[in-house]
Amino acid sequence: MRPRPAWLLQRSRRSLGGFRGPPRLSESFPAVPESVRLVRNALVDVAESAGATSETVEAVRVASSEAATNVVVHAYDGEPGDIDVTAGVNAPEDGMWVVVADGGHGLDFGTQSPGLGLGFVWMAWFSEGLALGPSRAGGLEVRLRFLLR
């Protein structure tokens, strides 16, 4: 994989907005640690069924784990909530898109939180594009794009 600037949270040769293809996955999981594996496996299944290379499958594995873990650890402050996951493929040349969203309190800058703080950096590094924004449920939405080949 080629180096990517970690400081740039929205970057892509193609826009991340306007996903055109129908979702191959649209599911909610409880925001508990056990769900991280379920989210990761579901998104890896989408990547593999779309014909992604082994490098891309591994990138999806890492980035989706980070996105789901962020929801579990940060979104709900111990209150019940969901990890909403949507993924699909526009066209093979456009790659695979993934949206991981929550209904939590959104980004909370300037607070102490557990972890190394590298989740967004790793998501940016392993994906072809990353964008952050508000979710429909009022929390945070992470949009990722991966090249299939």
NORURQUI-V925242 format. One record per residue. N is the residue number from 1. OMEGA is omega as a letter, one per 20 degrees, with the letter a starting at -180 (NA if undefined). D_FIRST is the distance of its C-alpha to the first C-alpha in Angstrom with 1 decimal. Layout:
n=N omega=OMEGA d_first=D_FIRST
n=N omega=OMEGA d_first=D_FIRST
//
This chain:
n=1 omega=a d_first=0.0
n=2 omega=r d_first=3.8
n=3 omega=r d_first=6.6
n=4 omega=r d_first=8.9
n=5 omega=a d_first=12.6
n=6 omega=a d_first=13.8
n=7 omega=a d_first=17.3
n=8 omega=a d_first=16.8
n=9 omega=r d_first=17.6
n=10 omega=a d_first=18.1
n=11 omega=r d_first=15.8
n=12 omega=r d_first=14.9
n=13 omega=r d_first=15.8
n=14 omega=a d_first=18.1
n=15 omega=r d_first=20.4
n=16 omega=a d_first=19.8
n=17 omega=r d_first=23.5
n=18 omega=r d_first=25.7
n=19 omega=a d_first=24.1
n=20 omega=a d_first=26.3
n=21 omega=r d_first=25.8
n=22 omega=r d_first=27.9
n=23 omega=r d_first=26.4
n=24 omega=r d_first=25.7
n=25 omega=r d_first=25.9
n=26 omega=a d_first=28.2
n=27 omega=r d_first=29.3
n=28 omega=r d_first=30.4
n=29 omega=r d_first=30.1
n=30 omega=a d_first=32.2
n=31 omega=r d_first=30.4
n=32 omega=a d_first=30.9
n=33 omega=a d_first=28.6
n=34 omega=a d_first=29.1
n=35 omega=a d_first=27.7
n=36 omega=r d_first=24.1
n=37 omega=a d_first=23.8
n=38 omega=r d_first=25.5
n=39 omega=a d_first=23.3
n=40 omega=a d_first=20.1
n=41 omega=r d_first=21.7
n=42 omega=a d_first=23.0
n=43 omega=r d_first=19.7
n=44 omega=r d_first=18.0
n=45 omega=r d_first=21.1
n=46 omega=a d_first=20.7
n=47 omega=a d_first=17.1
n=48 omega=a d_first=18.4
n=49 omega=r d_first=21.5
n=50 omega=r d_first=19.7
n=51 omega=a d_first=18.0
n=52 omega=r d_first=14.4
n=53 omega=r d_first=12.2
n=54 omega=r d_first=11.9
n=55 omega=r d_first=8.2
n=56 omega=r d_first=9.5
n=57 omega=r d_first=12.5
n=58 omega=r d_first=11.1
n=59 omega=r d_first=9.4
n=60 omega=a d_first=13.0
n=61 omega=a d_first=14.6
n=62 omega=a d_first=13.3
n=63 omega=a d_first=13.8
n=64 omega=r d_first=17.1
n=65 omega=r d_first=18.3
n=66 omega=a d_first=18.0
n=67 omega=a d_first=19.7
n=68 omega=r d_first=22.4
n=69 omega=r d_first=23.0
n=70 omega=r d_first=23.5
n=71 omega=a d_first=26.1
n=72 omega=a d_first=27.9
n=73 omega=a d_first=28.0
n=74 omega=a d_first=28.6
n=75 omega=a d_first=29.9
n=76 omega=r d_first=33.3
n=77 omega=r d_first=34.6
n=78 omega=r d_first=35.8
n=79 omega=r d_first=37.5
n=80 omega=r d_first=36.8
n=81 omega=a d_first=34.2
n=82 omega=r d_first=31.7
n=83 omega=r d_first=28.0
n=84 omega=a d_first=27.9
n=85 omega=r d_first=25.0
n=86 omega=r d_first=24.7
n=87 omega=r d_first=22.0
n=88 omega=a d_first=22.1
n=89 omega=r d_first=20.9
n=90 omega=r d_first=22.4
n=91 omega=a d_first=21.7
n=92 omega=a d_first=18.9
n=93 omega=r d_first=17.8
n=94 omega=r d_first=17.8
n=95 omega=a d_first=15.8
n=96 omega=r d_first=16.8
n=97 omega=a d_first=18.2
n=98 omega=r d_first=19.1
n=99 omega=r d_first=21.8
n=100 omega=a d_first=22.8
n=101 omega=r d_first=26.0
n=102 omega=r d_first=29.0
n=103 omega=a d_first=32.6
n=104 omega=a d_first=32.5
n=105 omega=r d_first=33.3
n=106 omega=a d_first=30.0
n=107 omega=a d_first=28.3
n=108 omega=a d_first=30.6
n=109 omega=r d_first=29.9
n=110 omega=r d_first=31.6
n=111 omega=r d_first=32.3
n=112 omega=r d_first=31.6
n=113 omega=a d_first=29.4
n=114 omega=r d_first=28.1
n=115 omega=a d_first=24.7
n=116 omega=a d_first=22.4
n=117 omega=a d_first=21.6
n=118 omega=a d_first=17.8
n=119 omega=a d_first=17.6
n=120 omega=r d_first=17.0
n=121 omega=r d_first=14.5
n=122 omega=r d_first=12.4
n=123 omega=r d_first=13.1
n=124 omega=a d_first=12.0
n=125 omega=a d_first=8.7
n=126 omega=a d_first=7.9
n=127 omega=r d_first=9.8
n=128 omega=r d_first=10.1
n=129 omega=a d_first=13.4
n=130 omega=r d_first=15.7
n=131 omega=r d_first=19.5
n=132 omega=r d_first=22.2
n=133 omega=r d_first=25.8
n=134 omega=r d_first=29.1
n=135 omega=r d_first=29.5
n=136 omega=a d_first=32.5
n=137 omega=r d_first=33.8
n=138 omega=r d_first=33.8
n=139 omega=a d_first=30.9
n=140 omega=r d_first=27.2
n=141 omega=r d_first=24.9
n=142 omega=r d_first=21.1
n=143 omega=a d_first=19.6
n=144 omega=r d_first=16.0
n=145 omega=a d_first=14.5
n=146 omega=r d_first=11.9
n=147 omega=a d_first=11.5
n=148 omega=a d_first=13.1
n=149 omega=NA d_first=12.2
//
